[in-house]
């Protein structure tokens, strides 16, 4: 299965108040990472110290970087119509949805799946289901956490492990079935069609 694992770093936890400061994504073919996408984003406001303490991203790092409105189309093109996966996906989805709606931008076309409820159902009985706990539980190669593209890689490896485990059990790994297994409303992005400017002809 081909899919896109993605992750965001933000200035806080509230989509309509806080801003994205980094977008990362990795395209997978099964358990193999094919190519990546990553960019820092200028939030046009100071990054709170508590957010910088988590992700290590400073005001100096994002100064002069593209604004989110300039990043969304490239991200959409990278993702295409492949299914997307994220850990605790509603968090990332709501941030992207808010910006896609605000800018009426191009957006990924695939369904967004959440590795958090999937991992809970496929691997019951673990101490907790934080991404770094799961990465260490399965001995995935790891370095730092809380940077978007690297966390995307971990999420992709986790999703590939979930798919592999379900296949070994003889269970369906069709996107619709995985979406139902998440036990959440289906998450997709609106698709805005850019209309060409109309000439004032009378």
N, C-alpha and C positions, 0 to 999 in steps of 0.2 A: 504493500500500500504506500502510495506517495501522500505526503501531508506536510503542512507547515506548522512548526512549533514556534510560538512567539511569546514575548514578554515585554513589559514596559517598566520603566522607572519613572517615578512621579515626584512632585513636590509635597504630596500628602495623599490622603485617602478619599477625598471627596471630588468626584468627577466634574461637577459644575463649578467648583471653587478652586481646585488644584490643577496643576498643569503637568503634561508629559515632558520629561527631560531626556528620555532615551527610548528608542524603539529598536528592538532586536528580533530577529527571526532566523530560523534555519529550516531549509527544505530537506526533508528526509525521504529516502526510498527504502522502506523497511526500517532496519536498524542502522542504515548508513546515511550519514550526513552528506548531502550533495553540494549545497552552497549556502552561504549566509548573507544576511542583510542586517546592517547595523548603523545607526547614526545617533549622535547626540542631538538634542533639540533645545533651542533657546526658548525658555518659557516666558521671556519678556518680563520677568520679575525675579527678585532675589529668591534663592533656594533656601528654605528654612534649615537651620543647623541640624535639627533632628533628622531631616530627610537626607542631608549630606552624610550624616553619621552612619546611616544604613547603607546607602549605595555608593558613597565615596565620590559623588559627582558635585563639583563646586561651581560657583558662579563663573570663575575664570575658564573652566572647561567648556561651558556652553556659550560663552560670549562669542558672537559672530557665527554661530552654527545656524542651520536653517530653522525656520519656524515650522510648527506642526502642519500648517496649511500647505507648506511646500514639500512636506515629506509624505503625505497621505497617498498621493497618486503613485509615487514610486513604490511604496509599500504594497498598494493594491496590485500593481503590475507584477511585483515579485510573487505575491500569493496566488494570483489568478483565481481559478475556481476550485483549487484544492481544499480539502477540509483543513481547518485550523485547530490546533490544540494549545491549551494553556493550563497552568496549575492555578486553581481558584479562578477559573476563566471569567466569571462575571465581573470581577474587579477590572481586569484589562479591557474586557468587552465594553463596559460602560464608559470608560475613558475614551476609547476609540470612537464609540458610537456618538458621544457628545461632540467630538471634533469633526467627525464625518458629517453630522447633521448641521453643525454650525457653518462649516465651509462648503456644504453640499458637494463634497469631494467624491472622487472615485473611491471605491472600497473593495476589500476582498469579497469574493462571491461565495466562498464555501461556508458550510456550517461550522460553528465554533463548538468544539468538544472540551470537556473539563476533565483533566486527569485526576483531580482531587476525589470526586465521588467515584470515578472509575476504579481508582486504586483501592478505595475503601471496600468496594464490592468484590473486586478480583483478588485482593490480598488482605482478607480480614485478619484481625487479631494483632496488628502491629501496634507499637507503643503510641505513635502518632503518625500523621500523614503529611507533615511538612515536607517540602521538596527536598531539603538537604538530608532529612532523615531517610527518605526513600532512596536517594542517591547513595548514601552510605550503606543502607541495608542491602542493596543490590551490587555494591562494589563497582559502581560506575566510575570511570576516571573523572576526577574532579579537582578544581582549583579553588577559585574564589566564588562567592555567591553574591547575589544582588547586583549583578550587571546584566543588562538585558539579553545580549546575544549568548552569553555563557549560560544563563539560566534557561534560555530557549533550548540549548543543546541538551541540558539535563532533562528538561520536560519531554523533548523528543525521544530520548533514550527510554524514559519511563513509559511513554505511550507505546513505543515499539515492544517493550516488555509486556505490557498489558495485552496488546494484540496477539503476541506470540503465545501467551498463556491461554487466552480464550481459544485460539486455534487448536492448541494441544488438547483442550477439553472438548473440542468439537462444536464450539459455540460460534454463532455468527459474529463476524466483525464488519458487517456492512455498516456504513455510516449511520443510516437510520436506526439500526439496532443499537449502536453505540450511543447515539443521542438519547434514545429511550432509557438506556442503562444509566445515564447520568441523572435521570429523574428530575430534570429541570426543563423549563420551557426552552424550545429550540431558539438558539441564538444565531441570527444572521444580520448582516448589515444592509441598510437600504441602498438601492442602486439608483443614483441620480444620473439622469441623462443630460449632458450639457448641450443645450440648444444653441445653434449658431446665432450670432447677433443679427437682428433684423434691421435692414436698411429702412430709413424713413422715406418710403416711396408713396406718393399719393397720386 
